[in-house]
Amino acid sequence: MGGPGRGPGRRPGSPDTRGAILAAARSAFAARGFDGTSTRAVAAAAGVAPGLVHHFFGTKDDLFVAALNLPFDPRKVLGAALPGPPEGLGRRVATTVVGLWEDEARREQLLAFLRTVMTNPEAAGIVRMGIPAVGVPLLRSVVPLADAEVRVNLAMSQILGMAVTRYVIGLEPLASLPPEQLVDRLAPVLQQHLLGPSPGTASGG
């Protein structure tokens, strides 16, 4: 005797509905990728009406960001660092990233996220898809180059390597380097990855 408009076996908006949708989304994204996953398929796997996916998460992009399980929305945080002169892009990104890690309220969440990604294949798969699905479109407006995806991957490898070395392993002297010095050293490397000359184009013949 379910309410009108709800198919048999469909769960209404109960307290566990959001978690069920998120679990189904993570499995779907890990198995089929971003493009191969539909919100309707996620709803079916979670046993809920498709409208509840939109109710709890909005668009498929929003659902994917939620599935990443980051303690912040990368579109908002990184997006705020993008506007400005191109020659300052690396510094703005470095300042944003280091600022996130130096925020003690977020650091434990980021550490938990990083450890999960490093040990859980499903979580790693979602992040692997997250870079081209979220990071590349976000940065393409300021990195309008043919090899933008490679550039974003290289910048991400630099950021993740720094985070693991400084905050997970605690390798000295990097672990004790003042944040402003860390930004000074990280900024030019990110600038090169994102907007520097591609190999073989830095100088004439």
N, C-alpha and C positions, 0 to 999 in steps of 0.2 A: 504494500500500500504506500509506495513512494509518492512524492509530490509530483505535480504535473510537469512534463517536459524533461524528466530525468529517466534515462534508460535503465533497464534492469541491471543490477550489479554496480551501478555508478555511485560512487561515494559522494555525499554532499560536502560542503565546506567545513568539515570537522577539524579539530585542532591538529590532527596528524596529516591533513591533506597536503599542506605545503611541503612537509618533509617527504611524503610519498612521491610527489611530483618531482622534487629535486633529486631524489634517489634514482627515479626512472630516467630523468634527464641526463644525469651523469653516466649511467650505463649506456644510454642511447648515443650520446656524443662520443663516448670512448669507443663504441663498437662501429658506428656508422659515420662519424665525422660531423662537422657543423652543417655542411650542405645536404648531407644524407639524412638528417634528422628533422622531423616536422613536429610542431607542437601538438598536432592531432595524434601522432604516434606516441608521443610522450604521455599524453592524456590517457590513451588506451592502455599503455603499460602500467600507469598508476591507478587505473580503474576509476577515473573521474571524467566528468564532462569536459570537453575541450575549452569551454568558456572559463573554467576554473584556472586553467594554466594562465590565461591572459589576466584573470582577476588577481592572481597572486604575483605574477612576474612581468606582465606586460608583453613586450615583443619577444621573438626568439633570441634576439641579441641580448636582451635583459636576462632571459633565462640562462643563456650561456655564461654570462658574467657571474650570475649567482652560482652556477655549477662550478666555476673556478674556485669558489670558496676563499676568495681574498678578503682581507679585513677592510677593503675599500673598493670603490668602483674605478678601475684603471682608466676608463674613458674620461671621468671627471678629473682625476688627479693628474694624469699625464696630459690631458687636454688643456689644462690650465697652464702648463709649461710651454706649450707650442707657440703661441703668438709672440711675435717679437722679431728682431733682426736675425736673419739666418746665421750670421757669424756667432751668435750667442746661444744657438740651440743646444750645443753640447753642455754648456754651463747650466742652462736652465733645467735640462733633464737631470744632470748630476746633482744639482741642488735639491731637486724634488725627491730623487731616489734616496739620497743620503738623509734628507730631512725625515722621510718616512721611517727609515731604520733607526734613526736617533730618537724617535718618539717612543718612549718606554711603554706607553699604553698600547702601541701597535706592534712593538718588536716581538713580544711573545707570540702574538697571532701570526706574524710573518714567519717566525721560526717554526711554528707548528706547521704552517703551510709548506715551507721549504722541506721540512723533514718528511712530510707526507708525500710530496712530489718525488722525493728521492727514493722512497721505499715502496710506493704503491703504484703499480703499472697503470691502473685506471686513471688515477689522478695525474700521472705523468702524461698520459695520452691526451687528456683534456687540455692540459697546459700546452702541449705540443701543437694542438690545433688552435689554441687561443692566440698564439703569436700571429699567425697569418689571418685569423678571423677577426681579431680585435686590434692587435698592435699595428699591423701593416696598413689597414684602412685609416687608422687614426693618424699615422705618421705620413701617409702618402701625400697629404696636402702640403707638407713642409719638406718632404723628401721626394720631389717629383722626378725621380730617376728610374731608368729601366731596371736597375738592380736593387730596387727599394727593399725587396723581401730579404735579400742577402744582407743588406746594410742593417736592417732591423734585427735580424738574427745575430749578427756580430755584436751590435750594441747590447742586446739582451744577454749574450754570453759574457760580456764584460761586466755587466751589472750583477748577474748571478754569481760569477766567479768572485767578485769583490764581496758579495754578501756572505757566501759560504766561507771564504777565507777569514773575513773580519769577525763575523757574528756567530758562525757555527763552530768553526775550528778554533778561532781566537788566536791566529798566528801573529806573533809579534815580529816587527814593530807595527804592522798594519793595524792590529787590534787596538792599539793605543794612540794611533795617529789622530790629532784633533780633526773634527769634522770639516772645518774650513780648509785644512790642508788636503784632506781626502777629496773634496770637491775640486780643488785646484789641480790635482793629479788626474782625476777621472774625467774632467770636462774636456780636455783636448783630445783624449782617446775617443770619447763618444762623438765629438765633433768630426773627427776623421772618419769614423765608421759611418756616420749618418750623411755627411755632406762633403767629405774630402774626395780628392780625385780617385778614380778607380785605378787599379793596377795597370800600368802601361800607358796612362794618360797624363802622368804628373809632369812630364817634360817632353820637349820636342825631340825629333829624331836626330 
